Amino acid sequence: MAIETLARRRVSPTDEPVWLRRVLILVGLVFMVLFLGLPLVAVFAEALRNGVGTYAAALQSPDALSAIRLTMIVAAIAVPLNVVFGICAAWAVAKFEFRGKAFLTTLIDLPFSVSPVISGLVYVLLFGSGSLLGPWLRANNIEILFAVPGIVLATIFVTFPFVARELIPLMQDQGNGDEEAALSLGASGWQTFWRVTLPNIKWGLLYGVLLCNARAMGEFGAVAVVSGKIRGQTTTMPLQVEMFYNEYQGNAAFALASLLALLALVTLVLKSALEWRYGDELAAIGRGH
């Protein structure tokens, strides 16, 4: 009986006193409230300060609608391309051994260590008027910089690690057993991918897509460099927020910022729901980071 009682008793993995644990928890909560909670509350409060009518009118202005539309277009192009790249890169890294594998993994992590502004400047050097490709692009009336293609390229660069980095540890944890069994039973490569590999990684893939989409819609630094900030043409939502604020249009700036904040909250809720519902299946992702 005593043994059963000890087994049921919750034993702490550390030996810190209770008061110290409570102090650490309190510090964490205070930090979250001050640096995350209050700014979010301030954004929504300022956006709705003059009423819902003013809020709706600010979001329906031509500049705001153009920024929202461009942000959606860029995300709709960048995220699917990153999904394709992420699946291919994760498949190669997790399922095969080849020369340069470590180098490929390092390249996938490159955008995490490079400033987004630097990545935007790289595209300026590649496609700007003074670059080797600049004269040829002008001669053929191809616009990369200060146009949608440049914004898409910059967004793809800063977001392409997200899907791959979520899938690589998941695929490595799953191993090759299921694929080998399918192939031994006569399935083709495509059948194995669609009916075995993809179902096995679907929740990890969705996890990566959520993070990739949130970053694509909220990217500022790289897009600011390549967009030219042409009003109504090349301003995404983060850029338009800055323009509104610099022009003392506080209502419009905070209204558009609240949409970005709402996107972040929705992403957080969906991410938490996935972790709660499919925690065991996604555990490999946490071990890989």
C-alpha positions in Angstrom: 0.0 0.0 0.0 2.8 2.4 0.8 4.5 1.6 -2.5 1.3 2.4 -4.4 0.9 5.6 -2.5 4.5 6.6 -3.5 3.9 5.7 -7.1 0.8 7.8 -7.3 2.5 10.8 -5.6 3.7 13.5 -8.0 7.5 13.8 -7.6 9.2 16.9 -8.9 12.2 16.3 -11.2 14.0 19.2 -9.4 14.7 19.9 -5.8 14.1 23.7 -5.7 11.9 24.9 -2.9 8.3 25.7 -3.7 8.7 29.4 -3.2 11.4 29.6 -5.8 9.3 27.8 -8.4 6.4 30.1 -7.7 8.7 33.2 -8.1 10.0 31.9 -11.4 6.4 31.2 -12.6 5.4 34.7 -11.5 8.3 36.3 -13.3 7.4 34.4 -16.5 3.8 35.5 -16.3 4.7 39.1 -15.6 7.0 39.1 -18.6 4.3 37.6 -20.8 1.8 40.2 -19.7 4.1 43.2 -20.0 5.8 42.4 -23.3 3.1 40.3 -25.1 -0.3 40.8 -23.6 -0.3 44.6 -23.1 1.0 45.5 -26.6 -1.7 43.3 -28.1 -4.4 44.8 -26.0 -3.1 48.3 -26.9 -3.2 47.6 -30.6 -6.8 46.4 -30.5 -7.9 49.2 -28.1 -6.3 51.9 -30.3 -7.8 50.4 -33.5 -11.3 50.4 -32.0 -10.9 53.7 -30.0 -13.1 55.7 -32.4 -15.7 53.0 -32.9 -16.3 50.0 -35.2 -17.5 52.3 -38.0 -14.2 54.2 -38.1 -12.3 50.8 -37.9 -14.2 49.4 -40.8 -13.8 52.5 -42.9 -10.0 52.4 -42.3 -9.8 48.8 -43.5 -11.9 49.7 -46.6 -9.7 52.5 -47.8 -8.0 51.9 -51.2 -4.5 51.8 -49.7 -5.5 49.3 -47.0 -7.4 47.1 -49.5 -4.5 47.1 -51.9 -2.1 46.1 -49.1 -4.3 43.3 -47.9 -4.8 42.0 -51.5 -1.0 42.1 -52.2 -0.2 40.3 -49.0 -2.7 37.6 -49.8 -1.3 37.2 -53.3 2.3 37.0 -52.1 1.4 34.4 -49.4 -0.6 32.4 -51.9 2.4 32.1 -54.1 5.2 31.8 -51.6 3.6 29.3 -49.2 2.8 26.6 -51.8 6.3 26.9 -53.3 7.8 26.5 -49.9 5.6 23.5 -49.3 7.0 21.8 -52.4 10.6 22.7 -51.5 10.1 21.7 -47.8 8.8 18.3 -48.7 11.5 17.6 -51.3 14.3 18.9 -49.0 13.0 16.9 -46.0 12.6 13.8 -48.1 16.2 14.1 -49.3 17.7 14.8 -45.9 15.6 12.3 -43.9 15.4 9.4 -46.3 18.8 9.3 -48.2 22.5 9.5 -47.5 24.5 11.6 -50.0 27.5 13.8 -50.2 26.7 17.4 -49.2 23.8 16.5 -46.9 25.1 18.5 -44.0 25.8 21.4 -46.3 22.2 21.3 -47.6 20.9 21.3 -44.0 23.0 24.3 -43.3 21.7 26.2 -46.3 18.1 25.5 -45.2 18.8 27.2 -41.9 20.5 30.2 -43.6 17.5 32.6 -43.5 17.3 32.1 -39.7 20.8 33.5 -39.3 20.8 36.2 -42.0 19.0 39.5 -41.5 16.0 39.9 -43.7 17.3 43.3 -44.8 20.5 41.5 -46.1 18.4 39.0 -48.1 16.6 41.9 -49.7 19.8 43.6 -50.6 21.0 40.4 -52.2 18.1 40.6 -54.7 18.9 44.3 -55.3 22.5 43.2 -56.2 21.1 40.5 -58.5 18.4 42.3 -60.3 19.1 46.0 -59.7 19.9 48.5 -62.5 23.6 48.2 -61.8 23.8 44.4 -61.7 24.8 42.1 -64.5 21.1 41.1 -65.1 19.8 44.7 -64.8 20.4 45.8 -68.5 19.0 42.5 -69.8 15.9 42.7 -67.7 15.2 46.3 -68.8 15.7 45.4 -72.4 13.1 42.6 -72.1 10.7 44.7 -70.0 11.0 42.3 -67.1 10.3 43.9 -63.7 11.7 42.1 -60.6 12.5 44.8 -58.2 9.9 47.3 -57.1 7.2 44.9 -58.3 5.4 41.8 -57.2 8.0 39.2 -58.4 10.7 40.8 -56.2 8.4 40.8 -53.2 7.5 37.1 -53.8 11.2 36.2 -54.1 12.2 38.0 -50.9 9.2 36.4 -49.0 10.2 32.9 -50.3 13.7 33.4 -49.1 12.9 34.3 -45.5 10.2 31.7 -45.2 11.5 28.6 -47.0 13.1 27.0 -43.8 9.8 26.7 -41.9 8.2 23.7 -43.7 11.5 21.8 -44.2 12.6 22.3 -40.5 9.3 20.9 -39.3 9.3 17.9 -41.6 13.0 16.8 -41.3 12.9 15.6 -37.7 9.5 14.1 -38.1 10.6 12.0 -41.1 13.8 11.0 -39.4 11.9 9.8 -36.4 9.5 7.8 -38.6 12.3 6.1 -40.5 12.0 4.2 -43.8 10.1 1.2 -42.6 6.7 2.1 -44.0 8.1 3.1 -47.4 10.1 0.0 -47.7 7.1 -2.2 -46.9 5.0 -0.4 -49.5 7.7 -0.8 -52.2 8.1 -4.5 -51.3 4.4 -5.0 -51.9 4.6 -3.6 -55.4 3.7 0.1 -54.9 5.3 2.6 -57.2 7.3 5.6 -56.0 4.3 8.0 -56.4 1.9 5.6 -54.8 4.3 5.2 -51.8 4.6 9.0 -51.5 0.8 9.8 -51.8 -0.5 6.9 -49.7 2.3 6.3 -47.2 4.7 9.2 -46.7 2.2 12.1 -47.1 -0.4 10.7 -44.6 2.4 10.1 -42.1 3.6 13.8 -42.2 0.3 15.6 -42.8 0.1 17.1 -39.3 3.7 18.2 -39.3 3.2 19.6 -42.7 0.2 21.6 -41.6 2.2 22.8 -38.6 4.9 24.1 -40.9 2.5 25.7 -43.3 0.9 27.7 -40.4 4.2 29.1 -39.4 5.3 29.8 -43.0 2.1 31.6 -43.8 2.2 33.8 -40.6 5.8 34.8 -41.4 5.0 35.4 -45.1 2.2 37.8 -44.2 4.1 39.6 -41.5 7.5 40.0 -43.2 8.8 43.5 -43.2 12.6 43.9 -43.7 13.2 42.0 -46.9 10.0 43.2 -48.5 10.8 46.8 -47.6 14.1 46.7 -49.5 12.8 45.2 -52.7 9.3 46.7 -52.9 10.1 50.4 -53.3 7.0 51.1 -51.2 4.9 52.3 -54.1 1.6 53.2 -52.7 -1.3 51.0 -53.9 1.1 48.8 -55.9 3.9 47.3 -53.8 3.0 47.9 -50.2 2.1 44.8 -48.2 0.3 45.1 -44.9 3.3 45.6 -42.7 4.7 48.3 -45.0 1.3 50.0 -45.2 1.1 50.1 -41.4 4.4 52.0 -41.3 3.3 54.4 -44.1 0.0 55.1 -42.3 1.8 55.7 -39.0 4.4 58.0 -40.6 1.6 60.0 -42.2 -0.2 60.4 -38.8 -3.1 58.2 -39.8 -3.2 56.4 -36.5 -6.6 54.9 -36.9 -5.7 53.3 -40.3 -2.3 52.1 -39.0 -3.7 50.4 -35.9 -6.6 49.0 -37.8 -4.3 47.3 -40.3 -1.9 46.3 -37.5 -4.8 44.6 -35.6 -5.4 42.4 -38.6 -1.8 41.2 -38.4 -2.1 40.7 -34.7 -5.3 38.7 -35.2 -3.5 36.6 -37.8 -0.8 35.9 -35.2 -3.3 34.9 -32.6 -5.2 32.6 -35.0 -1.9 31.0 -35.9 -1.1 30.5 -32.2 -4.5 29.0 -31.5 -4.2 26.6 -34.4 -0.7 25.7 -33.5 -1.7 24.9 -29.9 -4.7 22.9 -31.1 -2.5 20.8 -33.3 0.0 20.2 -30.4 -2.9 19.3 -28.1 -4.7 17.0 -30.5 -1.6 15.4 -32.1 1.0 15.9 -29.5 2.5 12.4 -29.7 2.7 12.6 -33.5 4.4 16.0 -33.4 6.8 15.2 -30.6 9.5 14.4 -33.0 9.3 18.0 -34.3 10.2 19.4 -30.9 13.1 17.0 -30.6 14.5 18.1 -33.9 14.8 21.8 -32.8 
